[in-house]
Amino acid sequence: MTTVLTRGRDLYHRTKLRIKQEIAEKIRVFVSAPEGSPAGTLSPLAELTEVIAHRFSHQLVMQARAQLTGAAGTVIRQEKALQQDMFVDAASAQSPLLGMIASAFPSVTKRVLKNPSALPALMNLLGQMGTGAGSPSQGSSGNGGTVADRIRNTQ
């Protein structure tokens, strides 16, 4: 019976040693470049590490880009709002009627902010409206166009 136990133990140790050697070989193959491969060939571990690093860096870049774009958009919106507020305040100081129109008609304010050369045309229209003499009815000019058309035509 001792011979059976000895043989069993020997078989166990040989199997254990063979499995350890196979695992060590698999790890060596995974970690090192294949034998006989040209210089610069990466091991499977190096390739895996490179892919993971590339994906990680790509995610970092995309996240940073999104944060910077969002911050830039917020700054632009705040600047536009401040420009509009400054225009309304300056228009109110220059002419109460212009200030009223700037407050009442935000689209006119935006058009003047985008195209400052439209401001003289707007002032001219306000002057015509204020005098009442020969002022066209229902927002049309004497030239057959509307007030909005005259402002657009100054661009």
BAKE-288516 format. One record per residue: residue number from 1; x, z, y of N, C-alpha, C in turn; residue in one letter. Coordinates in steps of 0.1 Angstrom, whole numbers. Each point is the difference from the previous one (the first is absolute). Layout:
BEGIN
[NUM; [X; Z; Y]; [X; Z; Y]; [X; Z; Y]; 'a']
...
This chain:
BEGIN
[1; [8; 0; -12]; [-8; 0; 12]; [9; 0; 13]; 'm']
[2; [11; 6; -1]; [9; 0; 11]; [5; -14; 3]; 't']
[3; [2; -8; -10]; [4; -14; 3]; [-11; -8; 7]; 't']
[4; [-12; 3; -3]; [-11; -7; 7]; [0; 5; 15]; 'v']
[5; [2; 12; 2]; [0; 6; 14]; [12; -6; 7]; 'l']
[6; [12; -1; -7]; [12; -5; 7]; [-3; -15; 3]; 't']
[7; [-5; -7; -9]; [-3; -14; 3]; [-10; -2; 11]; 'r']
[8; [-10; 8; 0]; [-10; 0; 11]; [6; 3; 14]; 'g']
[9; [9; 10; 0]; [7; 4; 12]; [9; -12; 5]; 'r']
[10; [7; -5; -9]; [9; -12; 3]; [-8; -11; 5]; 'd']
[11; [-11; -4; -6]; [-9; -11; 5]; [-5; 3; 14]; 'l']
[12; [-4; 13; 2]; [-5; 4; 13]; [11; -2; 11]; 'y']
[13; [12; 5; -3]; [11; -1; 10]; [4; -14; 2]; 'h']
[14; [0; -9; -10]; [4; -14; 1]; [-11; -7; 9]; 'r']
[15; [-12; 3; -3]; [-11; -6; 8]; [0; 4; 14]; 't']
[16; [2; 13; 2]; [1; 6; 14]; [12; -7; 7]; 'k']
[17; [11; -1; -6]; [12; -7; 6]; [-3; -14; 3]; 'l']
[18; [-6; -8; -9]; [-3; -14; 2]; [-10; -1; 12]; 'r']
[19; [-10; 8; 1]; [-9; 0; 11]; [7; 3; 13]; 'i']
[20; [9; 10; 0]; [7; 3; 12]; [9; -12; 4]; 'k']
[21; [6; -7; -9]; [9; -11; 3]; [-9; -12; 5]; 'q']
[22; [-12; -2; -6]; [-8; -11; 5]; [-5; 3; 14]; 'e']
[23; [-4; 13; 3]; [-4; 3; 14]; [12; -1; 9]; 'i']
[24; [12; 4; -4]; [12; -2; 9]; [2; -14; 3]; 'a']
[25; [-1; -9; -10]; [2; -14; 1]; [-10; -6; 10]; 'e']
[26; [-13; 4; -2]; [-11; -5; 9]; [3; 4; 14]; 'k']
[27; [4; 12; 2]; [3; 5; 14]; [12; -8; 6]; 'i']
[28; [10; -2; -8]; [12; -7; 4]; [-3; -14; 4]; 'r']
[29; [-9; -7; -8]; [-4; -14; 3]; [-8; 0; 13]; 'v']
[30; [-9; 10; 2]; [-8; 1; 12]; [7; 3; 12]; 'f']
[31; [11; 8; -1]; [7; 4; 12]; [11; -10; 4]; 'v']
[32; [6; -6; -10]; [12; -9; 3]; [-5; -15; -1]; 's']
[33; [8; -8; 7]; [-2; -15; 0]; [2; -5; -14]; 'a']
[34; [-7; -10; -4]; [2; -6; -14]; [14; -5; -2]; 'p']
[35; [5; 2; -12]; [13; -4; -3]; [2; -15; 1]; 'e']
[36; [11; -4; 6]; [3; -15; 1]; [-8; -6; 11]; 'g']
[37; [-6; 8; 8]; [-8; -6; 11]; [10; -3; 12]; 's']
[38; [-4; -10; 8]; [9; -2; 12]; [0; 11; 10]; 'p']
[39; [11; 1; 8]; [1; 11; 10]; [-12; -1; 9]; 'a']
[40; [-5; 11; 4]; [-12; 1; 9]; [-13; 1; -7]; 'g']
[41; [0; -1; -13]; [-12; 1; -8]; [-4; 15; 0]; 't']
[42; [-12; 3; 3]; [-5; 14; 1]; [-5; 5; -14]; 'l']
[43; [2; 13; -2]; [-6; 6; -12]; [-15; 1; 3]; 's']
[44; [-8; 2; -11]; [-14; 2; 2]; [-3; 12; 9]; 'p']
[45; [8; 10; -1]; [-3; 12; 8]; [3; -4; 15]; 'l']
[46; [11; -7; 2]; [3; -4; 14]; [-11; -9; 5]; 'a']
[47; [-5; -9; -8]; [-11; -9; 4]; [-13; 8; 3]; 'e']
[48; [-3; 9; -8]; [-12; 9; 2]; [2; 8; 13]; 'l']
[49; [11; 5; 2]; [3; 8; 12]; [-1; -9; 13]; 't']
[50; [5; -12; -1]; [-1; -9; 11]; [-14; -4; 3]; 'e']
[51; [-8; -2; -10]; [-14; -4; 2]; [-8; 12; 7]; 'v']
[52; [3; 12; -5]; [-7; 12; 6]; [5; 2; 14]; 'i']
[53; [12; -2; 3]; [5; 2; 13]; [-5; -10; 10]; 'a']
[54; [-1; -13; -5]; [-6; -10; 8]; [-15; 2; 4]; 'h']
[55; [-7; 4; -10]; [-15; 3; 2]; [-1; 12; 10]; 'r']
[56; [8; 10; -2]; [-1; 12; 8]; [4; -3; 15]; 'f']
[57; [11; -8; 2]; [3; -4; 13]; [-10; -9; 7]; 's']
[58; [-6; -9; -8]; [-11; -8; 5]; [-12; 8; 5]; 'h']
[59; [-3; 10; -8]; [-11; 9; 4]; [3; 8; 13]; 'q']
[60; [13; 5; 1]; [4; 6; 12]; [-1; -9; 12]; 'l']
[61; [5; -12; -1]; [-1; -10; 11]; [-14; -2; 4]; 'v']
[62; [-9; -3; -10]; [-14; -2; 3]; [-7; 11; 7]; 'm']
[63; [3; 12; -4]; [-5; 12; 6]; [5; 2; 15]; 'q']
[64; [13; -2; 2]; [5; 1; 13]; [-6; -11; 9]; 'a']
[65; [-1; -12; -5]; [-6; -11; 8]; [-14; 3; 4]; 'r']
[66; [-8; 6; -9]; [-14; 3; 3]; [-1; 11; 10]; 'a']
[67; [9; 10; -1]; [0; 10; 10]; [4; -5; 14]; 'q']
[68; [10; -8; 0]; [5; -5; 13]; [-11; -10; 6]; 'l']
[69; [-6; -8; -8]; [-10; -9; 5]; [-12; 8; 5]; 't']
[70; [-4; 10; -7]; [-11; 8; 5]; [3; 7; 13]; 'g']
[71; [12; 5; 1]; [4; 7; 12]; [1; -10; 12]; 'a']
[72; [5; -12; -2]; [1; -10; 10]; [-14; -4; 5]; 'a']
[73; [-10; -1; -10]; [-13; -4; 4]; [-7; 11; 8]; 'g']
[74; [3; 12; -3]; [-6; 11; 8]; [6; 0; 14]; 't']
[75; [13; -3; 1]; [6; 0; 14]; [-6; -12; 8]; 'v']
[76; [-2; -11; -6]; [-5; -12; 7]; [-15; 3; 4]; 'i']
[77; [-8; 6; -8]; [-14; 3; 3]; [0; 10; 12]; 'r']
[78; [9; 10; 0]; [1; 10; 10]; [4; -7; 14]; 'q']
[79; [10; -9; -1]; [4; -7; 12]; [-11; -8; 6]; 'e']
[80; [-7; -7; -9]; [-11; -9; 5]; [-11; 9; 7]; 'k']
[81; [-3; 11; -6]; [-10; 9; 6]; [5; 6; 13]; 'a']
[82; [13; 3; 1]; [5; 5; 13]; [0; -11; 10]; 'l']
[83; [3; -12; -4]; [0; -11; 10]; [-14; -2; 5]; 'q']
[84; [-10; 0; -8]; [-13; -1; 4]; [-5; 11; 9]; 'q']
[85; [4; 12; -3]; [-3; 11; 9]; [7; -1; 13]; 'd']
[86; [12; -4; 0]; [8; -2; 13]; [-7; -11; 8]; 'm']
[87; [-4; -11; -6]; [-6; -10; 7]; [-13; 4; 7]; 'f']
[88; [-9; 8; -8]; [-12; 4; 6]; [2; 10; 11]; 'v']
[89; [10; 9; -1]; [3; 9; 11]; [6; -7; 12]; 'd']
[90; [9; -10; -2]; [5; -8; 11]; [-11; -8; 7]; 'a']
[91; [-8; -6; -9]; [-11; -8; 6]; [-10; 9; 8]; 'a']
[92; [-2; 12; -5]; [-9; 9; 8]; [6; 4; 13]; 's']
[93; [13; 2; 0]; [7; 3; 13]; [0; -11; 9]; 'a']
[94; [1; -12; -5]; [1; -12; 9]; [-14; -4; 5]; 'q']
[95; [-10; 0; -8]; [-13; -4; 3]; [-10; 7; -9]; 's']
[96; [-9; 8; 6]; [-10; 7; -8]; [-8; -9; -9]; 'p']
[97; [-3; -12; 6]; [-8; -10; -8]; [8; -5; -12]; 'l']
[98; [13; -3; 2]; [8; -5; -11]; [2; 11; -10]; 'l']
[99; [1; 13; 4]; [1; 11; -9]; [-13; 1; -9]; 'g']
[100; [-11; -2; 7]; [-13; 1; -7]; [-1; -11; -11]; 'm']
[101; [4; -12; 4]; [-1; -12; -9]; [10; 3; -12]; 'i']
[102; [12; 5; 4]; [10; 2; -11]; [-5; 10; -10]; 'a']
[103; [-7; 10; 5]; [-6; 11; -9]; [-12; -6; -8]; 's']
[104; [-8; -8; 7]; [-13; -4; -6]; [3; -12; -10]; 'a']
[105; [10; -8; 3]; [2; -12; -8]; [14; 1; -7]; 'f']
[106; [2; 6; -11]; [13; 1; -6]; [6; -13; -4]; 'p']
[107; [-9; -10; -4]; [6; -13; -3]; [7; -7; 12]; 's']
[108; [-6; 2; 12]; [6; -6; 12]; [14; 8; 2]; 'v']
[109; [0; 13; -2]; [12; 7; 2]; [11; -5; -10]; 't']
[110; [-4; -2; -13]; [10; -5; -9]; [5; -13; 3]; 'k']
[111; [-9; -9; 5]; [4; -14; 4]; [10; 1; 12]; 'r']
[112; [-2; 9; 9]; [9; 1; 12]; [13; 6; -4]; 'v']
[113; [0; 9; -10]; [12; 6; -5]; [8; -10; -8]; 'l']
[114; [-6; -9; -7]; [7; -10; -7]; [5; -11; 9]; 'k']
[115; [-8; -3; 11]; [3; -11; 9]; [-1; 5; 14]; 'n']
[116; [10; 6; 5]; [-1; 6; 14]; [-3; -10; 11]; 'p']
[117; [3; -13; -3]; [-3; -10; 10]; [-15; -2; 2]; 's']
[118; [-8; 5; -9]; [-15; 0; 1]; [-5; 10; 10]; 'a']
[119; [8; 9; 5]; [-4; 10; 9]; [-4; -6; 14]; 'l']
[120; [7; -9; 6]; [-4; -6; 12]; [-14; -7; -1]; 'p']
[121; [-2; -7; -11]; [-13; -6; -3]; [-11; 10; 0]; 'a']
[122; [2; 12; -7]; [-9; 10; -1]; [-3; 6; 14]; 'l']
[123; [11; 2; 8]; [-2; 6; 13]; [-8; -10; 9]; 'm']
[124; [2; -13; -2]; [-7; -10; 7]; [-15; 0; -3]; 'n']
[125; [-3; 1; -13]; [-14; 1; -5]; [-6; 13; 5]; 'l']
[126; [7; 11; 1]; [-6; 12; 5]; [-2; -1; 15]; 'l']
[127; [9; -7; 7]; [-3; -3; 14]; [-12; -8; 3]; 'g']
[128; [-2; -10; -9]; [-12; -8; 2]; [-13; 8; -3]; 'q']
[129; [1; 9; -11]; [-12; 8; -3]; [-3; 10; 11]; 'm']
[130; [11; 5; 6]; [-2; 10; 10]; [-6; -5; 13]; 'g']
[131; [3; -12; 3]; [-6; -6; 13]; [-14; -3; -1]; 't']
[132; [-4; -5; -12]; [-14; -4; -2]; [-3; -13; 6]; 'g']
[133; [8; -6; 8]; [-3; -12; 7]; [4; -11; -10]; 'a']
[134; [-9; -8; -4]; [2; -11; -9]; [5; 4; -14]; 'g']
[135; [-3; 12; -3]; [4; 5; -13]; [-9; -6; -10]; 's']
[136; [5; -5; -11]; [-9; -7; -10]; [-8; 11; -8]; 'p']
[137; [-11; -5; -5]; [-9; 10; -7]; [4; 0; -15]; 's']
[138; [-3; 11; -6]; [2; 2; -14]; [14; -3; -5]; 'q']
[139; [10; 4; 8]; [14; -1; -5]; [6; -14; -1]; 'g']
[140; [-7; -10; 6]; [6; -13; 0]; [7; -3; 13]; 's']
[141; [10; -8; 0]; [7; -3; 13]; [-6; -12; 6]; 's']
[142; [4; -3; 12]; [-5; -12; 7]; [5; -12; -7]; 'g']
[143; [10; 1; -8]; [6; -12; -7]; [-7; -3; -13]; 'n']
[144; [-11; 6; -3]; [-7; -3; -12]; [5; 8; -12]; 'g']
[145; [10; 9; 1]; [5; 8; -11]; [-4; 14; 2]; 'g']
[146; [2; 8; -11]; [-3; 14; 1]; [12; 8; 5]; 't']
[147; [-1; 12; 4]; [11; 8; 4]; [11; 1; -10]; 'v']
[148; [-4; 2; -13]; [9; 0; -11]; [8; -13; -1]; 'a']
[149; [-7; -11; 2]; [7; -13; 0]; [11; -1; 11]; 'd']
[150; [-3; 5; 12]; [9; -1; 10]; [12; 9; -2]; 'r']
[151; [-2; 12; -7]; [11; 8; -3]; [9; -6; -11]; 'i']
[152; [-6; -6; -10]; [7; -7; -10]; [8; -12; 5]; 'r']
[153; [-6; -7; 10]; [7; -12; 5]; [12; 4; 9]; 'n']
[154; [2; 12; 3]; [12; 4; 8]; [12; 2; -9]; 't']
[155; [-2; 0; -13]; [11; 2; -9]; [8; -11; 0]; 'q']
